[in-house]
Amino acid sequence: MSYLKRFASVTCLNGHVHQVFSKTEGNVTFHSGTTTAYPLPHPGDGPAPKPLTLPAGKLHDALGIREVSYQTGQHTLALKERTLL
């Protein structure tokens, strides 16, 4: 992380992650993508990160894709969640 300190703002996009999260550490903001398989509980929920057991018919609500878009000159990203059908 020390090599990123010279930048005013850094965005890190994480893929292939089974937990959805966004967090900021100093000047670095991290965003994960929505899981496309084996959803895990949110960080800190439950004793261990293991796949969630979901009611029948609810798996499609927990899986999806996170779209990230930006515009030159804007300081924030637009995050859009889409579920898999």
Jmol script that loads the backbone (N, CA, C; Angstrom):
load data "model"
ATOM      1  N   MET A   1       0.819  -1.182   0.000  1.00  0.00           N
ATOM      2  CA  MET A   1       0.000   0.000   0.000  1.00  0.00           C
ATOM      3  C   MET A   1       0.873   1.261   0.000  1.00  0.00           C
ATOM      4  N   SER A   2       2.070   1.141   0.491  1.00  0.00           N
ATOM      5  CA  SER A   2       2.913   2.334   0.595  1.00  0.00           C
ATOM      6  C   SER A   2       3.213   2.954  -0.767  1.00  0.00           C
ATOM      7  N   TYR A   3       3.302   2.136  -1.813  1.00  0.00           N
ATOM      8  CA  TYR A   3       3.595   2.689  -3.139  1.00  0.00           C
ATOM      9  C   TYR A   3       2.421   3.461  -3.718  1.00  0.00           C
ATOM     10  N   LEU A   4       1.236   3.349  -3.122  1.00  0.00           N
ATOM     11  CA  LEU A   4       0.067   4.095  -3.604  1.00  0.00           C
ATOM     12  C   LEU A   4      -0.115   5.429  -2.885  1.00  0.00           C
ATOM     13  N   LYS A   5       0.669   5.683  -1.850  1.00  0.00           N
ATOM     14  CA  LYS A   5       0.519   6.921  -1.074  1.00  0.00           C
ATOM     15  C   LYS A   5       0.797   8.175  -1.892  1.00  0.00           C
ATOM     16  N   ARG A   6       1.583   8.064  -2.938  1.00  0.00           N
ATOM     17  CA  ARG A   6       1.909   9.253  -3.736  1.00  0.00           C
ATOM     18  C   ARG A   6       0.720   9.756  -4.553  1.00  0.00           C
ATOM     19  N   PHE A   7      -0.331   8.928  -4.689  1.00  0.00           N
ATOM     20  CA  PHE A   7      -1.530   9.321  -5.427  1.00  0.00           C
ATOM     21  C   PHE A   7      -2.566   9.891  -4.461  1.00  0.00           C
ATOM     22  N   ALA A   8      -3.306  10.894  -4.915  1.00  0.00           N
ATOM     23  CA  ALA A   8      -4.342  11.505  -4.075  1.00  0.00           C
ATOM     24  C   ALA A   8      -5.500  10.548  -3.823  1.00  0.00           C
ATOM     25  N   SER A   9      -5.830   9.741  -4.830  1.00  0.00           N
ATOM     26  CA  SER A   9      -6.966   8.833  -4.724  1.00  0.00           C
ATOM     27  C   SER A   9      -6.731   7.631  -5.628  1.00  0.00           C
ATOM     28  N   VAL A  10      -6.988   6.438  -5.089  1.00  0.00           N
ATOM     29  CA  VAL A  10      -6.810   5.196  -5.845  1.00  0.00           C
ATOM     30  C   VAL A  10      -8.067   4.354  -5.669  1.00  0.00           C
ATOM     31  N   THR A  11      -8.552   3.765  -6.752  1.00  0.00           N
ATOM     32  CA  THR A  11      -9.680   2.843  -6.687  1.00  0.00           C
ATOM     33  C   THR A  11      -9.202   1.469  -7.099  1.00  0.00           C
ATOM     34  N   CYS A  12      -9.488   0.475  -6.266  1.00  0.00           N
ATOM     35  CA  CYS A  12      -9.098  -0.909  -6.532  1.00  0.00           C
ATOM     36  C   CYS A  12     -10.369  -1.732  -6.736  1.00  0.00           C
ATOM     37  N   LEU A  13     -10.491  -2.361  -7.902  1.00  0.00           N
ATOM     38  CA  LEU A  13     -11.652  -3.199  -8.212  1.00  0.00           C
ATOM     39  C   LEU A  13     -11.231  -4.655  -8.106  1.00  0.00           C
ATOM     40  N   ASN A  14     -11.877  -5.400  -7.219  1.00  0.00           N
ATOM     41  CA  ASN A  14     -11.560  -6.808  -6.996  1.00  0.00           C
ATOM     42  C   ASN A  14     -12.594  -7.685  -7.672  1.00  0.00           C
ATOM     43  N   GLY A  15     -12.133  -8.627  -8.452  1.00  0.00           N
ATOM     44  CA  GLY A  15     -13.025  -9.594  -9.079  1.00  0.00           C
ATOM     45  C   GLY A  15     -12.814 -10.961  -8.462  1.00  0.00           C
ATOM     46  N   HIS A  16     -13.630 -11.910  -8.824  1.00  0.00           N
ATOM     47  CA  HIS A  16     -13.577 -13.277  -8.308  1.00  0.00           C
ATOM     48  C   HIS A  16     -13.580 -13.287  -6.782  1.00  0.00           C
ATOM     49  N   VAL A  17     -14.484 -12.525  -6.219  1.00  0.00           N
ATOM     50  CA  VAL A  17     -14.640 -12.446  -4.772  1.00  0.00           C
ATOM     51  C   VAL A  17     -16.055 -12.909  -4.460  1.00  0.00           C
ATOM     52  N   HIS A  18     -16.208 -13.698  -3.419  1.00  0.00           N
ATOM     53  CA  HIS A  18     -17.521 -14.250  -3.091  1.00  0.00           C
ATOM     54  C   HIS A  18     -18.268 -13.426  -2.045  1.00  0.00           C
ATOM     55  N   GLN A  19     -17.693 -12.299  -1.649  1.00  0.00           N
ATOM     56  CA  GLN A  19     -18.346 -11.391  -0.720  1.00  0.00           C
ATOM     57  C   GLN A  19     -18.375  -9.998  -1.341  1.00  0.00           C
ATOM     58  N   VAL A  20     -19.503  -9.330  -1.225  1.00  0.00           N
ATOM     59  CA  VAL A  20     -19.616  -7.967  -1.732  1.00  0.00           C
ATOM     60  C   VAL A  20     -19.151  -7.020  -0.629  1.00  0.00           C
ATOM     61  N   PHE A  21     -18.230  -6.147  -0.956  1.00  0.00           N
ATOM     62  CA  PHE A  21     -17.783  -5.168   0.026  1.00  0.00           C
ATOM     63  C   PHE A  21     -17.251  -3.923  -0.667  1.00  0.00           C
ATOM     64  N   SER A  22     -17.251  -2.852   0.062  1.00  0.00           N
ATOM     65  CA  SER A  22     -16.585  -1.607  -0.316  1.00  0.00           C
ATOM     66  C   SER A  22     -15.955  -1.087   0.960  1.00  0.00           C
ATOM     67  N   LYS A  23     -14.696  -0.692   0.883  1.00  0.00           N
ATOM     68  CA  LYS A  23     -14.039  -0.132   2.059  1.00  0.00           C
ATOM     69  C   LYS A  23     -12.949   0.825   1.609  1.00  0.00           C
ATOM     70  N   THR A  24     -12.573   1.713   2.499  1.00  0.00           N
ATOM     71  CA  THR A  24     -11.527   2.688   2.209  1.00  0.00           C
ATOM     72  C   THR A  24     -10.441   2.574   3.264  1.00  0.00           C
ATOM     73  N   GLU A  25      -9.207   2.533   2.793  1.00  0.00           N
ATOM     74  CA  GLU A  25      -8.043   2.551   3.677  1.00  0.00           C
ATOM     75  C   GLU A  25      -7.150   3.689   3.211  1.00  0.00           C
ATOM     76  N   GLY A  26      -7.135   4.764   3.972  1.00  0.00           N
ATOM     77  CA  GLY A  26      -6.346   5.928   3.574  1.00  0.00           C
ATOM     78  C   GLY A  26      -6.877   6.518   2.278  1.00  0.00           C
ATOM     79  N   ASN A  27      -6.023   6.578   1.267  1.00  0.00           N
ATOM     80  CA  ASN A  27      -6.409   7.146  -0.027  1.00  0.00           C
ATOM     81  C   ASN A  27      -6.882   6.085  -1.023  1.00  0.00           C
ATOM     82  N   VAL A  28      -7.013   4.827  -0.572  1.00  0.00           N
ATOM     83  CA  VAL A  28      -7.386   3.726  -1.465  1.00  0.00           C
ATOM     84  C   VAL A  28      -8.793   3.234  -1.121  1.00  0.00           C
ATOM     85  N   THR A  29      -9.663   3.188  -2.128  1.00  0.00           N
ATOM     86  CA  THR A  29     -11.013   2.653  -1.960  1.00  0.00           C
ATOM     87  C   THR A  29     -11.105   1.338  -2.719  1.00  0.00           C
ATOM     88  N   PHE A  30     -11.590   0.307  -2.040  1.00  0.00           N
ATOM     89  CA  PHE A  30     -11.726  -1.031  -2.606  1.00  0.00           C
ATOM     90  C   PHE A  30     -13.200  -1.331  -2.855  1.00  0.00           C
ATOM     91  N   HIS A  31     -13.502  -1.920  -3.999  1.00  0.00           N
ATOM     92  CA  HIS A  31     -14.851  -2.392  -4.317  1.00  0.00           C
ATOM     93  C   HIS A  31     -14.722  -3.809  -4.860  1.00  0.00           C
ATOM     94  N   SER A  32     -15.542  -4.714  -4.353  1.00  0.00           N
ATOM     95  CA  SER A  32     -15.561  -6.062  -4.929  1.00  0.00           C
ATOM     96  C   SER A  32     -16.708  -6.151  -5.922  1.00  0.00           C
ATOM     97  N   GLY A  33     -16.668  -7.173  -6.735  1.00  0.00           N
ATOM     98  CA  GLY A  33     -17.771  -7.440  -7.642  1.00  0.00           C
ATOM     99  C   GLY A  33     -18.787  -8.329  -6.956  1.00  0.00           C
ATOM    100  N   THR A  34     -20.004  -8.306  -7.415  1.00  0.00           N
ATOM    101  CA  THR A  34     -21.020  -9.219  -6.909  1.00  0.00           C
ATOM    102  C   THR A  34     -20.644 -10.629  -7.340  1.00  0.00           C
ATOM    103  N   THR A  35     -20.831 -11.585  -6.467  1.00  0.00           N
ATOM    104  CA  THR A  35     -20.426 -12.953  -6.769  1.00  0.00           C
ATOM    105  C   THR A  35     -21.287 -13.573  -7.870  1.00  0.00           C
ATOM    106  N   THR A  36     -20.667 -14.395  -8.687  1.00  0.00           N
ATOM    107  CA  THR A  36     -21.404 -15.122  -9.719  1.00  0.00           C
ATOM    108  C   THR A  36     -21.588 -16.583  -9.334  1.00  0.00           C
ATOM    109  N   ALA A  37     -21.029 -16.999  -8.196  1.00  0.00           N
ATOM    110  CA  ALA A  37     -21.174 -18.377  -7.717  1.00  0.00           C
ATOM    111  C   ALA A  37     -20.833 -18.439  -6.231  1.00  0.00           C
ATOM    112  N   TYR A  38     -21.438 -19.344  -5.523  1.00  0.00           N
ATOM    113  CA  TYR A  38     -21.139 -19.611  -4.114  1.00  0.00           C
ATOM    114  C   TYR A  38     -21.077 -18.350  -3.257  1.00  0.00           C
ATOM    115  N   PRO A  39     -22.201 -17.677  -3.041  1.00  0.00           N
ATOM    116  CA  PRO A  39     -22.169 -16.464  -2.223  1.00  0.00           C
ATOM    117  C   PRO A  39     -21.785 -16.773  -0.778  1.00  0.00           C
ATOM    118  N   LEU A  40     -20.985 -15.901  -0.189  1.00  0.00           N
ATOM    119  CA  LEU A  40     -20.585 -16.011   1.207  1.00  0.00           C
ATOM    120  C   LEU A  40     -21.283 -14.916   1.998  1.00  0.00           C
ATOM    121  N   PRO A  41     -21.371 -15.087   3.328  1.00  0.00           N
ATOM    122  CA  PRO A  41     -21.974 -14.023   4.131  1.00  0.00           C
ATOM    123  C   PRO A  41     -21.130 -12.756   4.064  1.00  0.00           C
ATOM    124  N   HIS A  42     -21.717 -11.636   4.437  1.00  0.00           N
ATOM    125  CA  HIS A  42     -20.970 -10.377   4.474  1.00  0.00           C
ATOM    126  C   HIS A  42     -19.809 -10.518   5.449  1.00  0.00           C
ATOM    127  N   PRO A  43     -18.696  -9.849   5.205  1.00  0.00           N
ATOM    128  CA  PRO A  43     -17.551  -9.936   6.116  1.00  0.00           C
ATOM    129  C   PRO A  43     -17.970  -9.653   7.562  1.00  0.00           C
ATOM    130  N   GLY A  44     -17.552 -10.516   8.470  1.00  0.00           N
ATOM    131  CA  GLY A  44     -17.881 -10.360   9.881  1.00  0.00           C
ATOM    132  C   GLY A  44     -19.152 -11.072  10.306  1.00  0.00           C
ATOM    133  N   ASP A  45     -19.975 -11.524   9.368  1.00  0.00           N
ATOM    134  CA  ASP A  45     -21.198 -12.267   9.698  1.00  0.00           C
ATOM    135  C   ASP A  45     -20.876 -13.755   9.743  1.00  0.00           C
ATOM    136  N   GLY A  46     -21.190 -14.402  10.822  1.00  0.00           N
ATOM    137  CA  GLY A  46     -20.966 -15.838  10.918  1.00  0.00           C
ATOM    138  C   GLY A  46     -19.563 -16.169  11.402  1.00  0.00           C
ATOM    139  N   PRO A  47     -19.378 -17.418  11.859  1.00  0.00           N
ATOM    140  CA  PRO A  47     -18.093 -17.832  12.423  1.00  0.00           C
ATOM    141  C   PRO A  47     -16.990 -18.036  11.385  1.00  0.00           C
ATOM    142  N   ALA A  48     -17.349 -18.360  10.171  1.00  0.00           N
ATOM    143  CA  ALA A  48     -16.341 -18.612   9.133  1.00  0.00           C
ATOM    144  C   ALA A  48     -16.947 -18.305   7.773  1.00  0.00           C
ATOM    145  N   PRO A  49     -16.098 -17.908   6.824  1.00  0.00           N
ATOM    146  CA  PRO A  49     -16.632 -17.660   5.476  1.00  0.00           C
ATOM    147  C   PRO A  49     -16.893 -18.966   4.740  1.00  0.00           C
ATOM    148  N   LYS A  50     -18.123 -19.419   4.780  1.00  0.00           N
ATOM    149  CA  LYS A  50     -18.500 -20.606   4.014  1.00  0.00           C
ATOM    150  C   LYS A  50     -19.767 -20.283   3.237  1.00  0.00           C
ATOM    151  N   PRO A  51     -19.999 -20.977   2.134  1.00  0.00           N
ATOM    152  CA  PRO A  51     -21.156 -20.648   1.287  1.00  0.00           C
ATOM    153  C   PRO A  51     -22.464 -20.597   2.073  1.00  0.00           C
ATOM    154  N   LEU A  52     -23.290 -19.644   1.714  1.00  0.00           N
ATOM    155  CA  LEU A  52     -24.600 -19.491   2.340  1.00  0.00           C
ATOM    156  C   LEU A  52     -25.541 -20.599   1.896  1.00  0.00           C
ATOM    157  N   THR A  53     -26.397 -21.017   2.809  1.00  0.00           N
ATOM    158  CA  THR A  53     -27.497 -21.911   2.459  1.00  0.00           C
ATOM    159  C   THR A  53     -28.721 -21.017   2.308  1.00  0.00           C
ATOM    160  N   LEU A  54     -29.261 -20.990   1.111  1.00  0.00           N
ATOM    161  CA  LEU A  54     -30.379 -20.096   0.813  1.00  0.00           C
ATOM    162  C   LEU A  54     -31.654 -20.887   0.569  1.00  0.00           C
ATOM    163  N   PRO A  55     -32.806 -20.280   0.847  1.00  0.00           N
ATOM    164  CA  PRO A  55     -34.076 -20.944   0.559  1.00  0.00           C
ATOM    165  C   PRO A  55     -34.218 -21.215  -0.944  1.00  0.00           C
ATOM    166  N   ALA A  56     -34.976 -22.238  -1.262  1.00  0.00           N
ATOM    167  CA  ALA A  56     -35.208 -22.583  -2.670  1.00  0.00           C
ATOM    168  C   ALA A  56     -35.719 -21.361  -3.426  1.00  0.00           C
ATOM    169  N   GLY A  57     -35.169 -21.142  -4.595  1.00  0.00           N
ATOM    170  CA  GLY A  57     -35.605 -20.041  -5.433  1.00  0.00           C
ATOM    171  C   GLY A  57     -34.967 -18.692  -5.114  1.00  0.00           C
ATOM    172  N   LYS A  58     -34.099 -18.619  -4.106  1.00  0.00           N
ATOM    173  CA  LYS A  58     -33.493 -17.342  -3.715  1.00  0.00           C
ATOM    174  C   LYS A  58     -32.038 -17.197  -4.158  1.00  0.00           C
ATOM    175  N   LEU A  59     -31.444 -18.245  -4.717  1.00  0.00           N
ATOM    176  CA  LEU A  59     -30.044 -18.170  -5.116  1.00  0.00           C
ATOM    177  C   LEU A  59     -29.819 -17.075  -6.154  1.00  0.00           C
ATOM    178  N   HIS A  60     -30.742 -16.949  -7.109  1.00  0.00           N
ATOM    179  CA  HIS A  60     -30.561 -15.936  -8.158  1.00  0.00           C
ATOM    180  C   HIS A  60     -30.532 -14.517  -7.591  1.00  0.00           C
ATOM    181  N   ASP A  61     -31.146 -14.297  -6.422  1.00  0.00           N
ATOM    182  CA  ASP A  61     -31.114 -12.972  -5.796  1.00  0.00           C
ATOM    183  C   ASP A  61     -29.748 -12.648  -5.193  1.00  0.00           C
ATOM    184  N   ALA A  62     -28.963 -13.680  -4.882  1.00  0.00           N
ATOM    185  CA  ALA A  62     -27.662 -13.484  -4.232  1.00  0.00           C
ATOM    186  C   ALA A  62     -26.507 -13.453  -5.223  1.00  0.00           C
ATOM    187  N   LEU A  63     -26.766 -13.804  -6.466  1.00  0.00           N
ATOM    188  CA  LEU A  63     -25.717 -13.825  -7.485  1.00  0.00           C
ATOM    189  C   LEU A  63     -25.903 -12.658  -8.432  1.00  0.00           C
ATOM    190  N   GLY A  64     -24.805 -12.150  -8.951  1.00  0.00           N
ATOM    191  CA  GLY A  64     -24.977 -11.039  -9.878  1.00  0.00           C
ATOM    192  C   GLY A  64     -23.680 -10.477 -10.402  1.00  0.00           C
ATOM    193  N   ILE A  65     -23.797  -9.302 -10.960  1.00  0.00           N
ATOM    194  CA  ILE A  65     -22.674  -8.598 -11.568  1.00  0.00           C
ATOM    195  C   ILE A  65     -22.714  -7.161 -11.067  1.00  0.00           C
ATOM    196  N   ARG A  66     -21.554  -6.626 -10.719  1.00  0.00           N
ATOM    197  CA  ARG A  66     -21.458  -5.219 -10.326  1.00  0.00           C
ATOM    198  C   ARG A  66     -20.823  -4.455 -11.471  1.00  0.00           C
ATOM    199  N   GLU A  67     -21.529  -3.457 -11.953  1.00  0.00           N
ATOM    200  CA  GLU A  67     -21.023  -2.590 -13.021  1.00  0.00           C
ATOM    201  C   GLU A  67     -20.435  -1.336 -12.394  1.00  0.00           C
ATOM    202  N   VAL A  68     -19.284  -0.936 -12.872  1.00  0.00           N
ATOM    203  CA  VAL A  68     -18.647   0.289 -12.389  1.00  0.00           C
ATOM    204  C   VAL A  68     -18.443   1.206 -13.580  1.00  0.00           C
ATOM    205  N   SER A  69     -18.904   2.437 -13.461  1.00  0.00           N
ATOM    206  CA  SER A  69     -18.689   3.392 -14.546  1.00  0.00           C
ATOM    207  C   SER A  69     -18.160   4.697 -13.968  1.00  0.00           C
ATOM    208  N   TYR A  70     -17.501   5.439 -14.818  1.00  0.00           N
ATOM    209  CA  TYR A  70     -16.931   6.719 -14.395  1.00  0.00           C
ATOM    210  C   TYR A  70     -16.998   7.706 -15.545  1.00  0.00           C
ATOM    211  N   GLN A  71     -16.859   8.950 -15.200  1.00  0.00           N
ATOM    212  CA  GLN A  71     -16.773  10.003 -16.207  1.00  0.00           C
ATOM    213  C   GLN A  71     -15.534  10.827 -15.902  1.00  0.00           C
ATOM    214  N   THR A  72     -14.800  11.166 -16.935  1.00  0.00           N
ATOM    215  CA  THR A  72     -13.611  11.986 -16.770  1.00  0.00           C
ATOM    216  C   THR A  72     -13.964  13.273 -16.035  1.00  0.00           C
ATOM    217  N   GLY A  73     -13.185  13.604 -15.043  1.00  0.00           N
ATOM    218  CA  GLY A  73     -13.429  14.813 -14.265  1.00  0.00           C
ATOM    219  C   GLY A  73     -14.295  14.601 -13.037  1.00  0.00           C
ATOM    220  N   GLN A  74     -14.969  13.466 -12.939  1.00  0.00           N
ATOM    221  CA  GLN A  74     -15.788  13.155 -11.766  1.00  0.00           C
ATOM    222  C   GLN A  74     -14.910  12.476 -10.718  1.00  0.00           C
ATOM    223  N   HIS A  75     -15.217  12.699  -9.455  1.00  0.00           N
ATOM    224  CA  HIS A  75     -14.413  12.125  -8.380  1.00  0.00           C
ATOM    225  C   HIS A  75     -15.013  10.857  -7.792  1.00  0.00           C
ATOM    226  N   THR A  76     -16.209  10.492  -8.213  1.00  0.00           N
ATOM    227  CA  THR A  76     -16.832   9.285  -7.678  1.00  0.00           C
ATOM    228  C   THR A  76     -17.179   8.333  -8.813  1.00  0.00           C
ATOM    229  N   LEU A  77     -17.260   7.060  -8.463  1.00  0.00           N
ATOM    230  CA  LEU A  77     -17.658   6.029  -9.420  1.00  0.00           C
ATOM    231  C   LEU A  77     -19.140   5.731  -9.239  1.00  0.00           C
ATOM    232  N   ALA A  78     -19.786   5.307 -10.297  1.00  0.00           N
ATOM    233  CA  ALA A  78     -21.175   4.862 -10.216  1.00  0.00           C
ATOM    234  C   ALA A  78     -21.168   3.338 -10.171  1.00  0.00           C
ATOM    235  N   LEU A  79     -21.712   2.768  -9.099  1.00  0.00           N
ATOM    236  CA  LEU A  79     -21.799   1.317  -8.953  1.00  0.00           C
ATOM    237  C   LEU A  79     -23.232   0.889  -9.216  1.00  0.00           C
ATOM    238  N   LYS A  80     -23.389  -0.139 -10.024  1.00  0.00           N
ATOM    239  CA  LYS A  80     -24.724  -0.637 -10.373  1.00  0.00           C
ATOM    240  C   LYS A  80     -24.717  -2.148 -10.184  1.00  0.00           C
ATOM    241  N   GLU A  81     -25.655  -2.646  -9.393  1.00  0.00           N
ATOM    242  CA  GLU A  81     -25.775  -4.082  -9.135  1.00  0.00           C
ATOM    243  C   GLU A  81     -26.829  -4.679 -10.057  1.00  0.00           C
ATOM    244  N   ARG A  82     -26.496  -5.807 -10.662  1.00  0.00           N
ATOM    245  CA  ARG A  82     -27.463  -6.546 -11.485  1.00  0.00           C
ATOM    246  C   ARG A  82     -27.465  -7.989 -11.021  1.00  0.00           C
ATOM    247  N   THR A  83     -28.645  -8.539 -10.789  1.00  0.00           N
ATOM    248  CA  THR A  83     -28.724  -9.945 -10.398  1.00  0.00           C
ATOM    249  C   THR A  83     -28.700 -10.824 -11.637  1.00  0.00           C
ATOM    250  N   LEU A  84     -28.243 -12.055 -11.446  1.00  0.00           N
ATOM    251  CA  LEU A  84     -28.279 -13.033 -12.534  1.00  0.00           C
ATOM    252  C   LEU A  84     -29.674 -13.618 -12.588  1.00  0.00           C
ATOM    253  N   LEU A  85     -30.191 -13.781 -13.766  1.00  0.00           N
ATOM    254  CA  LEU A  85     -31.547 -14.340 -13.895  1.00  0.00           C
ATOM    255  C   LEU A  85     -31.488 -15.772 -14.314  1.00  0.00           C
TER     256      LEU A  85
END
end "model"
wireframe off; spacefill off
backbone 0.3
color backbone group
